[in-house]
Amino acid sequence: MLRISYYMQTLLDSENHMQPGFFSFHRRVVVTVAAAILSGSLIGADSGTSMQGHMFMTTLWPLQPGDQKKADSIVAAAKAAMAPYGDYRKALADGYKIFLPDVPQPQYHFTNYEFGRAARSAFDPSKPTSLLYKKTPDGEYHLVGAMYTDAVDANEAELDTRIPLSIARWHQHINFCKAPPDQKALYFGPDAKFGLLGSIVTKEDCEAAGGEFYPHIFGWMVHVYPNETDPKLVWSTDDDSEGHDNMDHDAMPGMKLN
């Protein structure tokens, strides 16, 4: 826990981990958000915290003719896009960057920022924004999946044109209250007030606490695991033994963006 807390505080005080403008969000806030997200996946289960009130997930649409075929083609494209990167060093050589490499995580995002920027306006399944790796006991990385993204203001109809919402559920992090400088400790723990683990979920409560409110952050995200043999795990959104998503989604359906 001390090691995790050290990393979290280091991140909160840093401005150098993210490229300017990624997902149209200020560097310092992105780092703060990342710290909160990672602290949730690392210590949330032990502390009893969750991301309730801070996650929006798309609804599951009725299956339409052609949806499964389209989704299967995207899985195939993702698998092909992943194929050259079984060795993570190849991903690094080709411009992917490890997001927060020094922070212990269940899953590491190797992000291509050029692909992320392009994904705001066009969908190319051969160019996922991130490759997803799990760290092995010997310190190497094992490729498990990919992540696609869309612009923060995309609606469900737009997301459905990319990946059918009858098959996959996109998610977005919302209602983020940035803590005042002297209250950063309240990002974490069972009594957290700020960030994605905090009790504050409205602009009014955030401003009353001296914070800075963001209705939604990053953009839309969806993970795909093409090598899974169980169809339910290919577009996994739930915590599971494989550490696929590691975020508490089930408490969030139907939440509205502000």
DAURSUL-V83531 format. One record per residue. N is the residue number from 0. RES is the residue in three letters. PHI is phi in radians with two decimals (* if undefined). PSI is psi in radians with two decimals (NA if undefined). Layout:
# DAURSUL-V83531
N & RES & PHI & PSI
N & RES & PHI & PSI
This chain:
# DAURSUL-V83531
0 & MET & * & -0.70
1 & LEU & -1.10 & -0.68
2 & ARG & -1.13 & -0.75
3 & ILE & -1.09 & -0.79
4 & SER & -1.07 & -0.64
5 & TYR & -1.11 & -0.81
6 & TYR & -1.10 & -0.73
7 & MET & -1.09 & -0.80
8 & GLN & -1.16 & -0.65
9 & THR & -1.06 & -0.74
10 & LEU & -1.15 & -0.73
11 & LEU & -1.10 & -0.50
12 & ASP & -1.64 & 0.01
13 & SER & -1.80 & 2.68
14 & GLU & -2.23 & 0.30
15 & ASN & -2.05 & 0.13
16 & HIS & -1.59 & -0.36
17 & MET & -2.14 & 2.62
18 & GLN & -1.31 & 2.48
19 & PRO & -1.02 & 2.39
20 & GLY & 1.53 & -0.13
21 & PHE & -1.09 & 2.20
22 & PHE & 1.01 & 0.45
23 & SER & 0.94 & 0.79
24 & PHE & -2.39 & 2.43
25 & HIS & -1.07 & 2.42
26 & ARG & -0.92 & -0.83
27 & ARG & -1.11 & -0.69
28 & VAL & -1.19 & -0.69
29 & VAL & -1.03 & -0.77
30 & VAL & -1.11 & -0.72
31 & THR & -1.08 & -0.79
32 & VAL & -1.06 & -0.81
33 & ALA & -1.02 & -0.72
34 & ALA & -1.08 & -0.75
35 & ALA & -1.16 & -0.73
36 & ILE & -1.06 & -0.85
37 & LEU & -1.20 & -0.63
38 & SER & -1.13 & -0.57
39 & GLY & -1.15 & -0.74
40 & SER & -1.29 & -0.44
41 & LEU & -1.57 & -0.70
42 & ILE & -2.16 & -0.06
43 & GLY & -1.05 & -0.71
44 & ALA & -1.15 & -0.55
45 & ASP & -1.42 & -0.57
46 & SER & -1.61 & -0.17
47 & GLY & 1.47 & 0.13
48 & THR & -1.42 & 2.85
49 & SER & -2.61 & 3.09
50 & MET & -1.81 & 0.43
51 & GLN & -1.03 & 2.29
52 & GLY & 1.55 & -0.04
53 & HIS & -2.19 & 0.23
54 & MET & -2.34 & 2.33
55 & PHE & -2.04 & 2.26
56 & MET & -2.09 & 2.51
57 & THR & -1.14 & 2.65
58 & THR & -1.30 & 2.73
59 & LEU & -1.52 & 1.95
60 & TRP & -1.38 & 2.76
61 & PRO & -1.10 & 2.50
62 & LEU & -1.18 & 2.27
63 & GLN & -1.95 & 2.71
64 & PRO & -0.96 & 2.31
65 & GLY & 1.62 & -0.25
66 & ASP & -1.10 & -0.83
67 & GLN & -1.12 & -0.71
68 & LYS & -1.09 & -0.74
69 & LYS & -1.14 & -0.77
70 & ALA & -1.09 & -0.71
71 & ASP & -1.09 & -0.62
72 & SER & -1.19 & -0.59
73 & ILE & -1.23 & -0.70
74 & VAL & -1.04 & -0.75
75 & ALA & -1.11 & -0.70
76 & ALA & -1.15 & -0.71
77 & ALA & -1.11 & -0.72
78 & LYS & -1.10 & -0.71
79 & ALA & -1.16 & -0.68
80 & ALA & -1.16 & -0.56
81 & MET & -1.36 & -0.44
82 & ALA & -0.91 & -0.71
83 & PRO & -1.29 & -0.11
84 & TYR & -2.04 & 0.48
85 & GLY & -1.01 & -0.62
86 & ASP & -1.61 & 1.98
87 & TYR & -1.06 & -0.40
88 & ARG & -1.13 & -0.55
89 & LYS & -1.15 & -0.69
90 & ALA & -1.09 & -0.77
91 & LEU & -1.09 & -0.73
92 & ALA & -1.13 & -0.51
93 & ASP & -1.61 & 0.18
94 & GLY & 1.81 & -0.04
95 & TYR & -1.30 & 2.47
96 & LYS & -2.12 & 2.39
97 & ILE & -1.31 & 2.17
98 & PHE & -1.38 & 2.04
99 & LEU & 0.94 & 1.08
100 & PRO & -1.14 & -0.44
101 & ASP & -1.57 & -0.01
102 & VAL & -1.73 & 2.16
103 & PRO & -1.03 & 2.23
104 & GLN & -2.44 & 2.65
105 & PRO & -1.17 & -0.48
106 & GLN & -2.64 & 2.39
107 & TYR & -1.93 & 2.34
108 & HIS & -1.64 & 2.05
109 & PHE & -1.68 & 1.86
110 & THR & -1.84 & 2.37
111 & ASN & -1.79 & 1.83
112 & TYR & -1.19 & -0.50
113 & GLU & -1.13 & -0.77
114 & PHE & -1.12 & -0.67
115 & GLY & -1.08 & -0.73
116 & ARG & -1.16 & -0.74
117 & ALA & -1.14 & -0.57
118 & ALA & -1.19 & -0.28
119 & ARG & -1.11 & -0.51
120 & SER & -2.08 & -0.23
121 & ALA & -2.67 & 2.58
122 & PHE & -1.85 & 2.13
123 & ASP & -2.22 & 1.78
124 & PRO & -1.11 & -0.23
125 & SER & -1.45 & -0.06
126 & LYS & -2.30 & 1.23
127 & PRO & -1.09 & 2.54
128 & THR & -1.08 & -0.69
129 & SER & -2.37 & 2.60
130 & LEU & -1.78 & 2.45
131 & LEU & -1.88 & 2.17
132 & TYR & -2.18 & 2.61
133 & LYS & -1.90 & 2.45
134 & LYS & -1.39 & 2.39
135 & THR & -1.64 & 2.84
136 & PRO & -1.01 & -0.45
137 & ASP & -1.56 & 0.16
138 & GLY & 1.53 & 0.06
139 & GLU & -1.53 & -3.08
140 & TYR & -2.21 & 2.38
141 & HIS & -1.93 & 2.14
142 & LEU & -1.28 & 2.23
143 & VAL & -2.16 & -0.39
144 & GLY & -3.00 & -2.92
145 & ALA & -2.51 & 2.80
146 & MET & -2.23 & 2.29
147 & TYR & -1.81 & 2.66
148 & THR & -2.33 & 2.85
149 & ASP & -2.51 & 2.94
150 & ALA & -1.07 & 2.61
151 & VAL & -1.07 & -0.50
152 & ASP & -1.73 & 0.20
153 & ALA & -1.16 & 2.47
154 & ASN & -1.66 & 3.05
155 & GLU & -1.13 & -0.58
156 & ALA & -1.08 & -0.70
157 & GLU & -1.16 & -0.78
158 & LEU & -1.06 & -0.65
159 & ASP & -1.15 & -0.53
160 & THR & -1.21 & -0.40
161 & ARG & -1.48 & -0.99
162 & ILE & -2.39 & 2.15
163 & PRO & -0.95 & 2.27
164 & LEU & -1.32 & -0.06
165 & SER & -1.39 & -0.25
166 & ILE & -1.95 & -0.82
167 & ALA & -2.08 & 2.59
168 & ARG & -2.05 & 2.05
169 & TRP & -1.39 & 2.77
170 & HIS & -2.38 & 2.77
171 & GLN & -2.54 & 2.48
172 & HIS & -1.57 & 2.28
173 & ILE & -2.33 & 2.99
174 & ASN & 0.94 & 0.97
175 & PHE & -1.69 & 2.13
176 & CYS & -1.84 & 1.98
177 & LYS & -1.35 & 2.23
178 & ALA & -1.28 & 2.61
179 & PRO & -1.05 & 2.70
180 & PRO & -0.95 & -0.55
181 & ASP & -1.59 & 0.14
182 & GLN & -2.22 & 0.44
183 & LYS & -1.09 & -0.46
184 & ALA & -1.07 & -0.38
185 & LEU & -1.49 & 0.22
186 & TYR & -1.32 & -0.38
187 & PHE & -2.18 & 2.83
188 & GLY & 1.56 & 3.02
189 & PRO & -1.14 & -0.34
190 & ASP & -1.87 & 0.42
191 & ALA & -1.01 & 2.41
192 & LYS & -1.90 & -0.60
193 & PHE & -1.90 & 2.90
194 & GLY & 1.32 & -2.85
195 & LEU & -1.45 & -0.08
196 & LEU & -1.87 & -0.01
197 & GLY & -1.48 & 2.85
198 & SER & -1.36 & -0.30
199 & ILE & -1.43 & 2.16
200 & VAL & -2.29 & 0.10
201 & THR & -2.23 & 2.71
202 & LYS & -1.09 & -0.70
203 & GLU & -1.09 & -0.82
204 & ASP & -1.18 & -0.61
205 & CYS & -1.14 & -0.85
206 & GLU & -1.15 & -0.61
207 & ALA & -1.14 & -0.49
208 & ALA & -1.58 & 0.06
209 & GLY & 1.45 & 0.26
210 & GLY & -1.64 & 3.14
211 & GLU & -2.08 & 2.13
212 & PHE & -1.70 & 2.40
213 & TYR & -2.19 & 2.03
214 & PRO & -1.05 & -0.68
215 & HIS & -2.66 & 2.72
216 & ILE & -2.38 & 2.86
217 & PHE & 0.96 & -2.53
218 & GLY & -2.36 & -2.88
219 & TRP & -1.29 & 2.52
220 & MET & -2.40 & 2.55
221 & VAL & -2.58 & 2.39
222 & HIS & -1.78 & 2.57
223 & VAL & -2.36 & 2.45
224 & TYR & -2.18 & 1.46
225 & PRO & -1.11 & -0.38
226 & ASN & -1.57 & -0.01
227 & GLU & -1.22 & 2.46
228 & THR & -1.59 & -0.40
229 & ASP & -1.52 & 2.04
230 & PRO & -0.95 & -0.51
231 & LYS & -1.17 & -0.39
232 & LEU & -1.67 & -0.18
233 & VAL & -1.10 & -0.73
234 & TRP & -1.98 & 0.79
235 & SER & -1.06 & 2.42
236 & THR & -2.17 & -0.09
237 & ASP & -1.85 & 2.76
238 & ASP & -1.06 & 2.46
239 & ASP & -2.72 & 3.12
240 & SER & -1.14 & -0.31
241 & GLU & -1.58 & -0.04
242 & GLY & 1.19 & 0.61
243 & HIS & -1.10 & -0.96
244 & ASP & -2.02 & -0.62
245 & ASN & 0.99 & 0.66
246 & MET & -2.45 & 2.63
247 & ASP & -1.51 & 1.73
248 & HIS & -1.69 & -0.52
249 & ASP & -1.11 & -0.38
250 & ALA & -1.49 & -0.03
251 & MET & -1.90 & -0.05
252 & PRO & -1.05 & 2.54
253 & GLY & 1.42 & 0.05
254 & MET & -1.21 & 2.52
255 & LYS & -1.74 & 2.48
256 & LEU & -1.36 & 2.48
257 & ASN & -1.62 & NA
